[in-house]
Amino acid sequence: MIYTAKSGEFYLGKQVDIRTKKTVDRPFFYDSKDLTTHAVTVGMTGSGKTGLAIALIEEAGLNKIPVLMIDPKGDLGDLLLTFPHLSPEEFLPWIDRGEAEREGLNPKDFSKKISDKWKTGLEEWGESIETIQALKKDVEMTIYTPASRAGVPLSILSSFAAPPKELILDPEAFRERIMSTVSSLLGLIGIHADPIKSREHILLSTLLDHAWSQGKNLDIPTIIQQIQKPPFNKVGILDLETFFPIKERTAFSISLNNLLASPGFQAWMEGEPLNISNLLYTEEGKPKLSIISIAHLSDDERMFFVTLLLNEYLSWMRRQTGSSSLKTILYMDEIFGYFPPTATPPSKKPMITLLKQARAYGVGVMLATQNPVDLDYKGLSNCGTWFIGKLQTERDKARVLEGLKLASNGEIDTNTLDKMVALTGNRTFIMRSVHQKDPVLFQTRWTLSYLKGPLTLVEIASLTKKDELSEKIEAPVSSASSTKPMIPAELSEYFLPYSQKGTAHYVPYLLGRAKLHFVDAKNKIDSWKEVTLLFPASEEKIDWEHGMEINKKALEKNGAPNSSFESLPSPLSQGKNSGALDKAFAAALYQNQTLTLYKFGNITSQDEESLDAFKVRIAEAARKDIAADYDKKIEAVRAKMAKAEEKASTLEQKATQEKTSTWISFGTTVLGAFLGKGLTKGTISQAGTAFKKIGKMSKGSEDASKATENYKNYQQELDDLEEQKAHDMKWVKGADIEKIEVRPRKSDISVEEIALVWKP
C-alpha cells in the first residue's frame, strides 16, 4: 500500500514492535512543526544516520520546505541521485563496478539488479516512482563547493560586509559575530588565538567593530591595508604603537597578504555570493535543497567557511518574520569538532545562538554525529527531538542519556530507553521527543535517492549543470571535430564518466600521477603519498596551479559513442615533449603539495589523521600520564595513612592500659586509707605516685589524639588528590599543538604517469 502523509507530516519509516523486534504495518509520521525545536541524530558508523537524514530532507522537499545542508563527508550529494524512471541506464554511471565484478556481473546486468532492488524497496515501503517525480518537480537540488569549481563555487567576498542593523543594535550578538569571524580568519593563517590575550585578534576585532558600527563594509584587501594604517590611534587606553608596533603589524599584514595572494585562496573569491536567500530559493521562488560540500577542504578551511556560513545564516534569520510553523531547515552532518563540550571553536557560538533563537523564526536546526562523547550536551539541551541509533560503547550510551535528561528536564524513563537502545541497529532508531510522552522505535523507510556513498569532486562536477560547469572550469576554446584527434603514442588515454544520454562533447585535460616522499628528520617524518591530479590545458600552457585531485579508478577506457572532440592543445599534441611535461609536473608538485601533520610534545600525528582526531589521541595519552602521576602521589599518601593509623592505634592502646593501671593504683591507695590504715607516710607516698601517673596518662592520651589527627589530615589530603584527579581527567587540551607542513623531497618525486583525459 502507498503511505500518504498529510501536509506538514514527514513519512520517515515504520514502527518496530519492541517485543518481536520486527517492523509492523504502522507508518511513522513526524510532525514537521516539531522540528522547530530542533533535532539531533546520534549513532555509530553504519547505523543509518545518512539514510535517516536523506529521508527527512526528501520529505521536506515534498512539503516544499527549503533545506540548507553542510556536508563535511560528501554523503548528502546522493540526494541528486533521484532517478525519475528508476531505469538501469540511470543507475549505470553510479554503480560500484568493483562490487559488480565481485558478484560476477557486468556493469549493465549489475545496474539492472540495483534498479530492480530500488523499485522493490520503494514498493515494500509504500512509495512510488511518482513520488520521486514530484520531488524533482517541486524543488531544485544543487551541490555547492566553496573554494572548488567541481560544483557551484561560492564566493566569500560579501562575508566581511557590515551585518544588518538589527544585529548591530544587539551588543552581545554583535560581539559574538565579530569574535567568530576574526577567529575563523586567523585560523586560516595558523593563528588559533585567545580573543582576550592575542594582539592580532584584538586588532582585527577593533577594525571590524569600527567599520561595522558605522555600517561600512570590509574586504580582505582593505583589512590588510588597515592593519598597517588603522583608522584609529588607540586600542583601549594604549596608543597604537605601544599596543602593536608598526614593524610587527606589517609582519602580520604580510601573513594575511600571502593568504590572499596564494592560488588556492583565489578560488574562495569565485562563484555565487554567499547569500542565504539564494541558497534557499531560486529567482522564481522555487524552494531549493542546497548541499554545501566541504569534504575537499582542510580542517582550518572547513572551520573558516562553516563559521562564515553560520554567521550569514544568523543575519538572514534575524531579518525574517516570526513563525510557529517550519519554514526552513539547516542540517549539518557530523558536527564533531564544531560543537565540543569544553573548547570554544569559532563555529560554536553562532551554533548555540541558532539553537536558542531559531525556533521563533520557524527555522529547524538538525545536527548529526557518530561521536556522542564529544558534544556540548548543555547546548544540545535546546534540541526537542533526539534520534538515537546504534551506539558503540556504554560511555556513548551514558552521554546520550545524560543529554536526554537535560533536554527533558530530567523527565525521562531511563530504564525503558536503555532497553530500547539495545534494539537499535542498521536503520533502526529511537525517536525521543519533548512533544510526545513515549519514545518510538522505528526503522527508516527506503530512500527515494540512490545511496551510493560519498561523491568525489569529479562525480560532483558531472552532476553540475552545463551552464554552471562552464563557469566552474574555463575550458579552452578551440575548434571541435566529430573525429577524435590523433593521440601521441607515449600518452595514455582515459575518459571521465558521462552520465547523460546521447553523444558527448569532450575537452582535453592532462592527468599526472606521482609518488611523493615527505621527509623531516627533525620531527622523524618519513612518508610516501601517491597523488593523481587533473589539470586544465589551453593552447598556450598547462594550468599547473589548479590541479584537481581525482580517483583514477573513476576513469574509463572508452567514451560515449558518436561524440565530438576539441582539438589537442600544443602542450599535449607533442606528447611528453622530451620529458618537459614530467619536469613541469614534478615542479608543480614540489611547489603546491604539502604534507600537513601536527605535533604535541613528542607525539606526531599520522598520515591522513585530522587535527580533531589527533587532539582526541593526545588527550587520551595525556590522561594516562595524569592518571599515572596522581596514582603515584595517592599511593604515597596511603602509605603515610597506614603508618599514622598504626601509630594512633598503638598509642591509644597504650594510653588505655595506662589509664586502667593508674586508676586502680590510685583507688587502692585511697581505699586503704578509708579502711583504717589512715594517712601514713607510705599511703601518702603511694598517692603521690598515682597522681604522677595520672599526669603521664593525660600526656599519653594527647599523643594518641595527635596521631589520630595526623591520620585525618592524610585522609583529607587523599580526598583532595582524588577530587583533583577526577577534575584533571575530564579534559586535556592540546594547547601547544604545532602544525608541521612538509614539502615533498625534490629528488624523490617519482612521476608515474602523464596521460590525456577527455572530460565531457
Secondary structure, DSSP 8 states (H G I E B T S, - for coil): ------TTEEEEEEEE-TTT-SEEEEEEEEEGGGGGG-EEEE--TTSSHHHHHHHHHHHHHHTT--EEEEESSS-GGGGG---TT--HHHHGGGS-HHHHHHTT--HHHHHHHHHHHHHHHHHHTT--HHHHHHHHHH-EEEEE-TT-SSSB-EE-GGGGS---HHHHTSHHHHHHHHHHHHHHHHHHTT----TTT-HHHHHHHHHHHHHHTTT----HHHHHHHHHS-S-SEETTEEHHHHS-HHHHHHHHHHHHHHHHSHHHHGGGSSEE--HHHHHB-TT--BEEEEEE-TTS-HHHHHHHHHHHHHHHHHHHHTS--EEEEEEEEEES--TTTS-SS---TTHHHHHHHHHHGGGEEEEEEEEES-GGGS-HHHHTT-SEEEE---SSHHHHHHHHHHHHHHTTT---HHHHHHHHTT-BTTEEEEEETTSSS-EEEEE---SS-------HHHHHHHS-HHHHHHHS------EESS-----TTSEEEE----SSS--EEEEEEEEEEEEEEEETTTTEEEEEEEEEEEEB-SS-B-GGG-EE--GGG-BS---TT-EEE---HHHHTTTGGGHHHHHHHHHHHHH--EEEEEETTEE--TT--HHHHHHHHHHHHHHHHHHHHHHHHHHHHHHHHHHHHHHHHHHHHHHHHHHHHHHHHHHHHHHIIIII-S-HHHHHHHHHHHHHHHHHHHHHHHHHHHHHHHHHHHHHHHHHHHHHHHHHH----TT-EEEEE-B-GGG-EEEEEEEEEE-
